[in-house]
Amino acid sequence: MFVRDILIQMLESMNTNYQMRALVLQVFRTILKAPRVILEFFVNYDCQVSHLNIAQVIIELLCKIAQGKYARPEF
C-alpha cells in the first residue's frame, strides 16, 4: 500500500514539487538496490489477479522518467 498509495502517487501528481519527487526517486533507488526486491514485488503482487501490477507500474514509471517523457516543467 505504501508504494502504491504514497510513492507512486507522489511521482504522478502534478502537485508534488521537485524536491519531493527527487526524494521519492531516492527511496526507489534505495529499495531497488537489492535485486530481489522487484522480483518479490512481481511474485507477491503482479502474479495475483486481484492485486495491482505494482512491479509493472514501478518499472513503467521509472522508464518514462528516464526517457524524459515527463519533460513538462511541472515534472
Steps between C-alpha positions, in 0.01 A plus 500: 500500500777743587666466161175523303312759703785728603812468286344439159230761559764757594693438179188519283341802668543845349472648850823340621798733489841411357665437838234249603527319166877483536454356850256236371747402227770463766266274697443285190875494439560376854221243485598364160872465580427148621443292185232284662269787589350551155468123468317488835267779387427303185441168673292643785294756307516465123430126503182548703190566289341724764807722556637797310801419283735694727828384343371587155382844614834575670705393198281687250506816712878492545545433126285802412707717732829364363388554139395858571130443436431722800662797328238758590614762756281357777694173483 
